[in-house]
Amino acid sequence: MNDRVAIPLSSIRKARPHPKGRAVDAAARAEIESLLGSAPRAPEYLIENLHRVQDRFGQLSAAHLAALAEAMKLSQAEVFEVATFYHHFDVVKEGEEAPAKVTVRVCDTLSCQMAGSVGLLDRLRTTLGANVRVVAAPCIGRCEEAPAVSVGQNAFGGATAEKVATMVKEGLVKAPKTNPIGYARYREEGGYKLWQACLAGERDLESVLKTMEDAGLRGLGGAGFPTGRKWRIVRGEAGPRHMAVNIDEGEPGTFKDRYYLERDPHRFLEGMLVAAWAVGIERIWIYLRDEYHGCRETLEKELALLKADAPGPLPQIELRRGAGAYICGEESAMIESIEGKRGMPRLRPPYVAQVGLFGRPTLEHNFETLFWVREILEKGAGGSRARGATGARGFAPSASRAG
Ligand code: FES
């Protein structure tokens, strides 16, 4: 009865002549190879590479998705399910019509609705013509200047039907440049000295942690977890440790991330580096909303300047681009997305502080939390502006969703 016979799998499962799924079209293969060039092809870069295809071709055709799967050595099903998860990717199956060249997104979330965006949306749908796709969109991070609209990658507030029509007609579909305090000026004005003092041992770790705890800075996403305590917890986990910065918050009020980023990006980057020093972080990922195209250019440029002439040894820093999924404002969903997957929240425990990005202990922070680190550590726990309008301790000036 126990005479089992081992049959090698290879003898019953014949090797496929080509990978599972549709055959890859030769022209699509050549286009994808040329587009990717030397871009990384590890699975974690799937969303970055989908953006490359979407930006270049204005859509994700079935042929290009199959070719991308082949180039990245992923299954076609995996590429398809990730591509269809995110709102900013236009997946077009065989026989389907390609989307119009220009997409106009009209925010219909609370602040913009109160400013008349529903009427604006109706008007644009009937006046812009068949070559323009007009869609309702959730908050695009310009609530302070509602109603907000984006024409292609050009997002702006105070939108009227006439203004949108002019943008479309003149092909103004790129984000205007921002004019922040750049790297040279930030350093001239004393920037990065705090981080250098930490690296040089002129600031001791315990006093930094204590100041952060005493300042009571915390996120306001619900849990409101104290920043200083979070630093201690993640530091207590075995390395290597990672950091993930969430700039993909997408509801009314979170435009504050964009507001600060457009003006003083290095204040945030220095706070991030101080946190990395205090916690012993080796790699950092910054996850930025896809709606913030101008901020992305700013961050790319300023990060390049910082890396080229860094005032100290930098951890590895990568900038990642969201793709229009509101759920990715949730920390574990964001982590899934950084890993190149659908942004599905993870079950807890384990918490991301223990098992986060790529299975490592991860310090997750909202942009604004890190923005205030320099001020708190320079002025002391009692002297910081990082408190609420009523003077309540531990509140940053504006609400943020995750700490
Ligand atoms: S509610 Fe419209 S941009 Fe935020």
Residues whose N, C-alpha, C, O or C-beta is under 5 A from the ligand:
A	BS01	FES	C107 T109 L110 S111 C112 C139 I140 G141 R142 C143 A148 P252
